């Protein structure tokens, strides 16, 4: 949902250093998933309009969490969602994946872009079926900190047999309450990169 694609590499300008960086797959991999695309913006950082080539951003307004950095609640605005359904992870196994969160709104007041990983029991991804959530990154941590310069390893081992839905989400986020949805708060989208998703022994 939203602007998701599989890429061999991702080139971008680091917003804090001004340097061009190129991210490649982890290890000997040949590609990875790119959720949202910070390069699809105009000179002011506003999202390029959707077209036959550029998908409409995913609505992420249903996502919110308490921000440990500021003590405020962060609300989702728009972004991208990678969803995998009908996933079975038996007890004694765990999910493994690597990610990189690239925030592009870390200096904007009232903004807190974020990335998270959710698991849902059953066939529907609803608040009632949410089983596990991990915050993979947020803009309030800054661009260079919190391992943004490298691929990070994540694992999740369910306490019992799991059958359900996995979701990775990246979103423009705001700490304004109520959240203000505008071209400004939708600008400068962040990105989440995902690589090597697999089920391994716990």
The 8 nearest C-alpha neighbors of each residue, nearest first, counted from 0:
[[1, 80, 57, 79, 81, 2, 3, 56],
 [0, 2, 56, 57, 79, 55, 54, 3],
 [1, 3, 35, 54, 79, 56, 34, 0],
 [4, 2, 34, 35, 33, 1, 79, 0],
 [5, 3, 33, 32, 6, 34, 2, 35],
 [4, 6, 32, 31, 33, 30, 7, 3],
 [7, 5, 30, 8, 31, 32, 4, 33],
 [6, 8, 30, 29, 31, 23, 24, 5],
 [9, 7, 23, 6, 22, 21, 10, 24],
 [8, 10, 22, 21, 11, 23, 6, 7],
 [11, 9, 21, 20, 22, 8, 19, 12],
 [12, 10, 20, 19, 13, 21, 9, 38],
 [11, 13, 19, 18, 17, 14, 20, 10],
 [12, 14, 17, 18, 16, 15, 19, 11],
 [15, 13, 17, 16, 12, 103, 142, 18],
 [14, 16, 13, 17, 142, 143, 18, 12],
 [17, 15, 18, 13, 14, 12, 19, 143],
 [16, 18, 13, 14, 12, 15, 19, 20],
 [19, 17, 16, 12, 13, 20, 14, 15],
 [18, 20, 12, 11, 13, 17, 21, 10],
 [21, 19, 11, 10, 12, 18, 22, 13],
 [20, 22, 10, 9, 23, 11, 8, 19],
 [23, 21, 9, 8, 10, 20, 24, 11],
 [22, 24, 8, 21, 25, 7, 9, 30],
 [25, 23, 28, 30, 31, 29, 26, 8],
 [24, 26, 28, 27, 23, 150, 194, 195],
 [27, 25, 28, 24, 23, 29, 195, 150],
 [28, 26, 25, 29, 24, 30, 23, 195],
 [27, 29, 24, 26, 25, 30, 31, 195],
 [28, 30, 7, 24, 27, 31, 23, 25],
 [31, 29, 7, 6, 24, 28, 5, 8],
 [32, 30, 194, 5, 6, 193, 24, 7],
 [31, 33, 5, 193, 192, 4, 6, 34],
 [32, 34, 192, 4, 3, 5, 191, 35],
 [35, 33, 3, 191, 79, 190, 192, 2],
 [36, 34, 2, 190, 79, 3, 78, 33],
 [35, 37, 38, 39, 190, 34, 2, 188],
 [38, 36, 188, 39, 189, 187, 190, 40],
 [37, 39, 36, 40, 11, 41, 188, 187],
 [40, 38, 37, 47, 36, 46, 41, 53],
 [41, 39, 46, 47, 44, 45, 38, 37],
 [40, 42, 44, 43, 45, 47, 46, 39],
 [41, 43, 44, 40, 45, 46, 47, 39],
 [44, 42, 41, 45, 40, 186, 187, 46],
 [43, 45, 187, 40, 41, 186, 42, 46],
 [46, 44, 186, 40, 41, 43, 187, 47],
 [47, 45, 40, 186, 39, 48, 44, 41],
 [46, 48, 40, 39, 41, 45, 49, 53],
 [49, 47, 46, 50, 53, 55, 54, 40],
 [48, 50, 53, 55, 54, 47, 51, 52],
 [51, 49, 53, 52, 54, 48, 55, 47],
 [50, 52, 53, 54, 49, 55, 48, 2],
 [51, 53, 50, 54, 49, 55, 2, 48],
 [52, 54, 49, 50, 51, 55, 2, 48],
 [55, 53, 49, 2, 1, 56, 50, 52],
 [54, 56, 49, 1, 57, 53, 2, 50],
 [57, 55, 1, 78, 2, 77, 79, 54],
 [56, 58, 1, 79, 78, 77, 0, 59],
 [57, 59, 77, 60, 76, 56, 78, 61],
 [60, 58, 77, 75, 76, 61, 62, 57],
 [59, 61, 75, 76, 62, 58, 74, 77],
 [62, 60, 59, 63, 75, 58, 74, 76],
 [63, 61, 75, 60, 59, 74, 64, 76],
 [62, 64, 74, 73, 75, 61, 72, 65],
 [63, 65, 73, 72, 66, 74, 62, 71],
 [66, 64, 72, 71, 73, 67, 70, 63],
 [65, 67, 70, 71, 68, 72, 69, 73],
 [68, 66, 70, 69, 65, 71, 72, 64],
 [67, 69, 66, 70, 139, 140, 71, 65],
 [70, 68, 71, 66, 67, 139, 72, 65],
 [71, 69, 67, 66, 68, 65, 72, 73],
 [72, 70, 69, 66, 65, 174, 73, 67],
 [71, 73, 65, 66, 64, 174, 74, 63],
 [72, 74, 174, 173, 63, 64, 66, 65],
 [75, 73, 63, 173, 172, 62, 174, 72],
 [76, 74, 172, 60, 59, 62, 63, 170],
 [77, 75, 60, 59, 171, 172, 170, 58],
 [78, 76, 58, 59, 170, 57, 171, 56],
 [77, 79, 170, 57, 56, 169, 171, 35],
 [78, 80, 1, 57, 35, 169, 34, 0],
 [81, 79, 168, 0, 167, 82, 1, 169],
 [80, 82, 167, 166, 0, 168, 83, 79],
 [83, 81, 166, 165, 80, 84, 167, 164],
 [82, 84, 165, 164, 166, 81, 86, 85],
 [85, 83, 164, 86, 163, 82, 165, 122],
 [84, 86, 163, 164, 87, 162, 122, 83],
 [87, 85, 163, 162, 84, 164, 88, 83],
 [86, 88, 162, 161, 89, 85, 163, 160],
 [87, 89, 161, 160, 92, 162, 86, 90],
 [90, 88, 160, 92, 161, 91, 87, 159],
 [89, 91, 160, 159, 92, 158, 157, 88],
 [90, 92, 201, 89, 200, 93, 156, 157],
 [93, 91, 200, 201, 90, 199, 89, 88],
 [94, 92, 156, 201, 155, 199, 198, 200],
 [93, 95, 198, 155, 154, 197, 156, 199],
 [94, 96, 154, 197, 196, 153, 198, 93],
 [97, 95, 196, 195, 153, 152, 194, 197],
 [98, 96, 152, 194, 151, 193, 153, 150],
 [97, 99, 193, 192, 151, 150, 194, 100],
 [98, 100, 192, 150, 191, 147, 151, 101],
 [101, 99, 191, 136, 147, 190, 102, 192],
 [100, 102, 190, 189, 191, 99, 147, 103],
 [103, 101, 189, 138, 104, 142, 105, 100],
 [102, 104, 189, 187, 105, 188, 14, 101],
 [105, 103, 107, 106, 102, 187, 138, 112],
 [104, 106, 138, 141, 139, 107, 103, 102],
 [107, 105, 104, 108, 110, 141, 139, 138],
 [106, 108, 104, 110, 105, 109, 111, 103],
 [109, 107, 110, 106, 105, 111, 104, 173],
 [108, 110, 174, 173, 175, 107, 111, 172],
 [111, 109, 173, 108, 107, 172, 174, 112],
 [112, 110, 172, 138, 173, 139, 137, 113],
 [111, 113, 172, 171, 138, 137, 170, 110],
 [114, 112, 137, 170, 136, 169, 138, 111],
 [113, 115, 169, 135, 136, 168, 134, 170],
 [114, 116, 134, 135, 168, 133, 167, 117],
 [115, 117, 167, 133, 132, 166, 168, 134],
 [118, 116, 132, 166, 131, 165, 167, 115],
 [117, 119, 165, 131, 130, 164, 129, 166],
 [120, 118, 129, 164, 128, 130, 163, 124],
 [119, 121, 163, 128, 162, 130, 164, 129],
 [122, 120, 163, 123, 162, 119, 164, 128],
 [121, 123, 163, 164, 124, 120, 85, 84],
 [124, 122, 121, 125, 119, 164, 128, 120],
 [123, 125, 119, 128, 164, 122, 126, 129],
 [124, 126, 127, 128, 123, 129, 119, 120],
 [127, 125, 129, 128, 124, 119, 61, 130],
 [128, 126, 125, 129, 124, 130, 119, 120],
 [127, 129, 119, 120, 125, 126, 130, 124],
 [130, 128, 119, 126, 127, 118, 131, 125],
 [129, 131, 119, 118, 128, 120, 132, 117],
 [130, 132, 118, 117, 129, 133, 119, 116],
 [133, 131, 117, 116, 118, 134, 115, 130],
 [132, 134, 116, 115, 135, 117, 131, 114],
 [135, 133, 115, 136, 114, 116, 132, 137],
 [136, 134, 115, 114, 133, 116, 100, 137],
 [137, 135, 114, 134, 113, 100, 138, 115],
 [136, 138, 113, 139, 112, 140, 111, 114],
 [137, 139, 105, 111, 112, 102, 140, 141],
 [140, 138, 141, 137, 111, 105, 68, 112],
 [139, 141, 138, 137, 144, 145, 142, 68],
 [142, 140, 138, 139, 105, 144, 143, 102],
 [141, 143, 144, 102, 147, 101, 105, 138],
 [142, 144, 147, 141, 148, 145, 146, 15],
 [143, 145, 146, 142, 141, 147, 140, 148],
 [146, 144, 147, 140, 143, 136, 141, 142],
 [145, 147, 148, 144, 149, 151, 143, 150],
 [148, 146, 149, 143, 145, 99, 100, 144],
 [149, 147, 146, 143, 150, 144, 99, 145],
 [150, 148, 147, 146, 151, 99, 98, 22],
 [149, 151, 99, 98, 97, 152, 25, 148],
 [152, 150, 97, 98, 149, 99, 153, 146],
 [151, 153, 97, 96, 150, 98, 154, 95],
 [154, 152, 96, 95, 97, 151, 155, 98],
 [155, 153, 95, 94, 93, 96, 156, 152],
 [154, 156, 94, 93, 157, 95, 153, 131],
 [155, 157, 93, 92, 94, 158, 201, 154],
 [158, 156, 159, 90, 161, 155, 160, 93],
 [157, 159, 90, 156, 160, 91, 161, 89],
 [160, 158, 90, 157, 161, 89, 91, 156],
 [159, 161, 89, 90, 88, 162, 157, 158],
 [162, 160, 88, 87, 89, 159, 163, 157],
 [163, 161, 87, 86, 121, 120, 85, 88],
 [162, 164, 121, 120, 86, 85, 119, 122],
 [163, 165, 84, 119, 83, 118, 86, 85],
 [166, 164, 118, 83, 82, 117, 119, 84],
 [167, 165, 82, 117, 81, 116, 118, 168],
 [166, 168, 116, 81, 80, 115, 117, 82],
 [169, 167, 80, 115, 114, 79, 166, 116],
 [170, 168, 114, 79, 78, 113, 191, 190],
 [171, 169, 78, 77, 113, 112, 172, 75],
 [170, 172, 112, 76, 77, 188, 75, 78],
 [171, 173, 112, 75, 111, 74, 76, 110],
 [172, 174, 110, 111, 74, 73, 175, 109],
 [173, 175, 73, 109, 72, 110, 176, 74],
 [176, 174, 178, 173, 177, 109, 179, 110],
 [177, 175, 178, 174, 179, 72, 173, 74],
 [176, 178, 175, 179, 174, 74, 173, 180],
 [179, 177, 176, 175, 180, 173, 74, 174],
 [178, 180, 181, 177, 175, 184, 176, 173],
 [179, 181, 184, 178, 76, 185, 182, 183],
 [182, 180, 183, 184, 185, 179, 186, 76],
 [181, 183, 185, 184, 186, 45, 180, 46],
 [184, 182, 186, 181, 185, 45, 180, 187],
 [183, 185, 181, 186, 182, 180, 179, 171],
 [186, 184, 182, 183, 181, 171, 77, 188],
 [185, 187, 45, 183, 44, 184, 188, 46],
 [186, 188, 44, 103, 104, 37, 45, 189],
 [189, 187, 37, 186, 171, 103, 190, 185],
 [188, 190, 102, 103, 101, 37, 187, 112],
 [191, 189, 101, 35, 34, 36, 100, 169],
 [192, 190, 100, 34, 99, 169, 33, 101],
 [191, 193, 33, 99, 98, 32, 34, 100],
 [194, 192, 98, 32, 97, 31, 191, 33],
 [193, 195, 31, 97, 196, 96, 98, 32],
 [196, 194, 96, 97, 197, 193, 95, 31],
 [195, 197, 96, 95, 194, 97, 198, 94],
 [198, 196, 95, 94, 195, 199, 96, 93],
 [197, 199, 94, 93, 95, 92, 200, 196],
 [200, 198, 93, 92, 201, 94, 197, 95],
 [199, 201, 92, 93, 91, 198, 94, 156],
 [200, 92, 93, 91, 199, 156, 94, 90]]
